[in-house]
C-alpha cells in the first residue's frame, strides 16, 4: 500500500534551496571572540531561518533552517562541528515556530512580523540555554555564576541578529510572494 502523503520533488528542492541559502546567510558573519568561552557572531542566517518558516511552513521551513545552519557548522566552519546537532535543533525550532505562527492560510506583513518575532525569541531562549548549560557548564566546566556571566557577551550579537531578521524576513517574504503571484507561480 502506497503512502498518499509522499513528499514531492518540488518540496525536496525547496528545502534544499532554503537550506543552502541559510548556510550562505550564516557564512556572511563577523565573529566576535569572547574571553571566557568561545565566540559570538553577527550574521544573516537568522533571516533565512525565519523566511524558511514563513514561506515553506513549519515542518519544511524548520527542516530547511536546521539543515542549512548545521551544514554551515559542518562544512563552512568546522570549529562548530561538535555542536552541529544542537544547531540543527535550535535553528530548526526557529523555522518551526515561525511557520507555526504564520500558518498556511492567508498571511500578510503583520502576521509574518509576529511570527518572526516569536521565532527569534524562541531561538534566543534556546541559544542562551545552550550557551549556559552545554558550553558553559558542561564543555568548559565553568561555575554557574561564570557561565551566566558569559551570556552577557552574547547579548549584543543575539539582539542584532534577531532585529535584522525581524526587519528583513517579513519584507522579503512579502516581496517573494508578490513576485511569485505576479508570475503565476507558487512555492508549495
C-alpha positions as CSV (number, residue, x, y, z in Angstrom):
1,X,0.0,0.0,0.0
2,X,1.4,3.4,-1.0
3,X,1.7,6.3,1.3
4,X,-0.6,9.1,0.0
5,X,1.4,11.7,1.9
6,X,4.7,11.4,-0.1
7,X,6.8,14.5,-0.3
8,X,7.1,15.9,-3.8
9,X,10.3,16.6,-5.7
10,X,9.4,20.3,-5.6
11,X,9.3,20.3,-1.8
12,X,12.6,18.5,-1.6
13,X,14.2,21.0,-3.9
14,X,12.7,24.0,-2.0
15,X,14.0,22.6,1.3
16,X,17.5,22.1,-0.2
17,X,17.4,25.6,-1.7
18,X,16.4,27.3,1.6
19,X,19.0,25.1,3.4
20,X,21.7,26.3,1.0
21,X,20.5,30.0,1.4
22,X,20.6,29.6,5.2
23,X,24.1,28.2,5.1
24,X,25.2,31.1,2.9
25,X,23.5,33.6,5.1
26,X,25.2,32.1,8.1
27,X,28.6,32.4,6.4
28,X,28.1,36.1,6.0
29,X,29.3,36.8,9.5
30,X,31.6,38.8,11.7
31,X,33.0,36.8,14.6
32,X,33.5,38.4,18.0
33,X,35.9,36.5,20.3
34,X,34.8,36.3,23.9
35,X,37.3,36.0,26.7
36,X,35.8,33.2,28.7
37,X,34.0,30.9,26.3
38,X,34.1,30.8,22.5
39,X,32.8,33.4,20.2
40,X,29.6,35.3,19.2
41,X,28.7,36.3,15.7
42,X,26.8,38.9,13.8
43,X,25.4,37.1,10.7
44,X,22.5,36.9,8.3
45,X,21.5,33.3,8.7
46,X,18.5,34.1,11.0
47,X,16.8,36.0,8.2
48,X,16.7,32.8,6.2
49,X,15.6,30.7,9.2
50,X,12.6,32.9,9.6
51,X,12.0,33.2,5.9
52,X,12.0,29.4,5.5
53,X,9.3,29.1,8.2
54,X,7.2,31.8,6.6
55,X,7.4,30.6,3.0
56,X,7.7,26.8,3.5
57,X,5.6,26.3,6.6
58,X,6.6,24.9,10.0
59,X,7.9,21.4,9.1
60,X,9.7,22.1,5.8
61,X,10.8,25.5,7.0
62,X,12.1,24.1,10.2
63,X,13.9,21.4,8.3
64,X,15.5,23.8,5.9
65,X,16.6,26.2,8.7
66,X,18.0,23.4,10.8
67,X,19.8,21.7,7.9
68,X,21.3,24.9,6.5
69,X,22.6,26.0,9.8
70,X,24.0,22.6,10.7
71,X,25.6,22.5,7.2
72,X,27.3,25.8,8.0
73,X,28.7,24.2,11.2
74,X,29.9,21.1,9.5
75,X,31.3,22.4,6.2
76,X,31.9,26.1,6.4
77,X,33.1,26.5,9.9
78,X,34.1,23.1,11.4
79,X,35.0,24.7,14.7
80,X,31.3,24.3,15.4
81,X,31.1,20.7,14.3
82,X,30.7,19.2,17.8
83,X,27.6,21.2,18.4
84,X,26.0,20.9,14.9
85,X,23.3,18.7,16.3
86,X,22.3,21.4,18.7
87,X,22.4,24.0,15.9
88,X,20.1,21.7,13.9
89,X,17.6,21.5,16.7
90,X,17.7,25.2,17.7
91,X,17.6,26.7,14.2
92,X,15.1,24.1,13.2
93,X,12.9,25.4,16.1
94,X,13.4,28.9,14.7
95,X,11.8,28.0,11.4
96,X,9.2,25.7,13.0
97,X,7.9,28.3,15.5
98,X,7.8,31.0,12.8
99,X,6.0,28.6,10.4
100,X,3.5,27.5,13.1
101,X,2.5,31.1,13.9
102,X,2.3,32.4,10.3
103,X,0.2,29.4,9.3
104,X,-0.5,28.2,5.8
105,X,-3.6,30.3,5.1
106,X,-3.6,33.9,4.1
107,X,-0.9,36.0,5.8
108,X,0.4,39.5,5.5
109,X,3.1,41.6,6.8
110,X,1.7,41.8,10.4
111,X,1.3,38.1,10.8
112,X,4.7,37.4,9.4
113,X,6.2,40.0,11.6
114,X,4.6,38.5,14.8
115,X,5.8,35.0,13.6
116,X,9.3,36.2,13.1
117,X,9.4,37.9,16.5
118,X,8.2,34.6,18.1
119,X,10.8,32.6,16.2
120,X,13.6,35.0,17.2
121,X,12.6,35.0,20.8
122,X,12.3,31.2,20.9
123,X,15.7,30.8,19.2
124,X,17.3,33.3,21.6
125,X,16.0,31.4,24.6
126,X,17.3,28.1,23.2
127,X,20.7,29.7,22.3
128,X,21.2,31.2,25.8
129,X,20.2,27.8,27.4
130,X,22.7,26.0,25.2
131,X,25.4,28.6,25.9
132,X,24.8,28.3,29.7
133,X,24.3,24.6,30.1
134,X,26.2,23.0,27.3
135,X,29.0,25.4,26.5
136,X,29.4,27.0,29.9
137,X,28.8,24.2,32.5
138,X,29.4,21.0,30.5
139,X,32.1,21.7,28.0
140,X,34.1,24.4,29.7
141,X,33.3,23.4,33.3
142,X,32.5,26.9,34.5
143,X,30.8,27.6,37.7
144,X,27.1,28.6,37.3
145,X,27.9,32.3,38.0
146,X,30.7,32.3,35.5
147,X,28.5,30.5,32.9
148,X,25.8,33.1,33.4
149,X,28.4,35.9,33.0
150,X,29.4,34.6,29.6
151,X,25.8,35.2,28.4
152,X,26.3,38.9,28.8
153,X,28.9,38.9,26.0
154,X,26.4,37.1,23.7
155,X,23.5,39.6,24.1
156,X,24.6,42.2,21.6
157,X,25.1,39.8,18.6
158,X,21.9,37.9,19.6
159,X,19.8,41.0,19.7
160,X,21.4,42.4,16.5
161,X,20.7,39.1,14.6
162,X,17.1,39.0,15.9
163,X,16.4,42.6,15.0
164,X,17.8,42.2,11.5
165,X,15.7,39.0,10.9
166,X,12.6,40.7,12.3
167,X,13.0,43.6,9.9
168,X,14.2,41.7,6.8
169,X,12.3,38.4,6.8
170,X,8.7,39.7,6.7
171,X,9.7,42.2,4.0
172,X,11.4,39.6,1.9
173,X,8.5,37.1,2.4
174,X,6.0,39.7,1.1
175,X,8.2,40.6,-1.9
176,X,8.8,37.0,-2.8
177,X,5.1,36.1,-2.5
178,X,4.2,39.1,-4.6
179,X,6.8,38.2,-7.3
180,X,5.6,34.6,-7.4
181,X,2.0,35.7,-7.6
182,X,2.7,38.2,-10.4
183,X,4.5,35.3,-12.3
184,X,1.6,33.0,-11.5
185,X,3.9,30.7,-9.6
186,X,3.7,29.3,-6.0
187,X,6.2,27.8,-3.7
188,X,4.1,24.9,-2.4
